[in-house]
Amino acid sequence: MATFRGFIAIEIQAVPPIIDFEKAIIKTGADVKLVEPKNIHLTLKFLGETDENQIDTIEQIIKESVTNIPPFPLMLKGTGVFPNEKYLKVIWIGIISGDNLEKIANSLDEKLVTLGFKKEQRSYSAHLTIGRVRTAKNKEQLLTVIKNHNEKEFLQQEIRSVTLKKSELTPTGPIYTTLREIPL
């Protein structure tokens, strides 16, 4: 059985304000692994190890999950960290999109259980991961940059499709390949 590391996502444009935010993070000297601009995306559902024979069925589930959802606007605004400022692990940009993302993510979560994928324990929290913090090096400078961007509007984008992606982990970073693109 051939498998791949899969996830379902929405493509996000790597616009100059996002790249400038990443450059500001780099200047802090903090120990952060940033998401490469070409890999920026909004995850709707992480699948993990996935049987290649399920690709067509997953595509059908995505189609069912986006039925009656027309293209919709999405705004990237504000910044923050998970889980909290004392213990930084993830740096994120906030997302404003109405309830369409949550509807799609919840539908995917429900329907993918039938294929053996685990249901999410937490409710869906729309955010764009921009980096992962490795150590506490230069934490205060990093927090200052994040706070300086917490009201920033990064992007407005019309969401027109959902993608099934394959992720290959390499020593230089992940390589993402689109396996299917489902229009709204």
N, C-alpha and C positions, 0 to 999 in steps of 0.2 A: 504494500500500500504506500503510494507516494504521498507525502504531505508537504505543506508549506505553512509558514507563520503568517497568519492572515488577520486583517482588520477591515472594517467598513468605515469609510471616511468621506469628508467633504474637502475638496481642494480649496486652499486659501492662497491668494496671490501674495507673494513676498514683496510688498510695496516698500518704498523708501522709509516711511516712518518705522516699520517693523525692523528693517535692517539697521536703522540708526539706533533703535533701542538695543539691539544686540551689540552694536559697536560700543555703546555706553556701558553695557555690562562688561565687555572685554576690558575696557579702560580701568575698571575697578581693580583688576588683578585677581578677582575672586575665582575660586576653583569651580567653574561651571561648564558643563557640557551643553553647548547650545545646539538647537535644532538648525540644521543647515537650511538656508532659504529655499532651496529646491525641494526640501522635504516637509515644509510647513503644511500642516493639515489639521482638520478638526476630526477627532475620532468619535464615531457614533457607537461603535462596538468593537472591542478587541476580541478576536476569535482564538488566537493562539494556534497551536498545531491543528491544521485543518486538512482533511482528506481531499485530494485533488478531484476525486469523483463527486464531491459535493458542490463544486463550483456552480453548475447550472441550477441546482436547487437553491443555493444561497442567492443567486441572481434573481430567481423567482420570488423569494422571500423579500428581497429588497424592493422589487417591483410592487408587491402587495403592500409593503410598508409606506410607499410614497404615493399610492393611489389617492387621488383627490387632493394632493398637496401640490399647488402650482409653484412655479419659481417664486422665491421670497427674498426680501432684503435681509442682510445680516450686517451688523455693525460690530467692529472690534473696538472696544473702549475700556480703558483702565487696565491696571496691572495689580498683581498680588502674588502670594506664595501659598503653597500647601506644605505641611499641614498648618504651620503658623510661623510668626516672625522669630520665635525662640529657636525653632528647629526647622530650618529651611530644607526642603527637598526638591520642590518643583516651583519654577517661576512661570506665571501664566499671564495671558492677556485675556480680558473679559469679553464676553459675547452677549450682544443684545439681538434677539431675533424673534421676539414673540414666542409662541409655544410650538412652532413647527419642528424645531430640532428635538425637543423633548418628545413630541408625538412620534417622530420617526424612530428615535432611539428606543423608546418604550415598546413600540411595535416590533422592532427588530429583536429586542431582548425576549419578548414573549414568544415570537414565532421561531426563533433559533433554538429554543429549548427542545423542540421536536427533533432536531438533528443531533442532540446530545451536548449542545453548548450550555455552559452554566449560566444561570440567571444572575444578574448583577445584585449584589447585596445592598449597595447604596443607590439612592435615586440619582438619576442622570443630572450631572452638573456641567453645563456647557462652558468650556474654557479652551483656550488655545495654549498648549504647552510650548514654551519658548526655550526652556532650558532645565537641566537637572543639576542641582547643587551637590557637589561631591564632598566638600569639606567646609568648615566654617571660616576658611581663610578670607580675610577682608570682608567679613559679613556686614559690618556697619556701612562701608562704602556701597556695597551691593544693595542694602536696604534703602539707602538714600536715593540711588538711581531708580529703584522700583517705586518709591514714594513720589519722586519727581514726575513720574509718568502715570500716576494713578487716576488722573482725569483726562489723559490724552486720548484723542480719537485717532485711531490708527488707520481705519479702512471702512468703507461701505462697499459691499459686494452683493450682487444678485446671485443667489444660489440656484443653479439650474440642473444639478445632477448629484448623484451619490455614487461612490466608487467602491469596488471590492479590490483591496490591495494585498500584494504579497510583500513581505518584509524579509530581506536577507541580511543577517547581521554579519558585518565584516570588521576587521580590526580598525579600519578608517571610518567606520560609521555605517548605519543601515543604508541599504539600497532598496527603494520602493518601486514596485512595478504595478501598474494598473492592469488587473485581470478582466474587469468588467466595469463599464460606466453606464449607469441607469439614469436617463433623463427624468426630470420632474414633469 
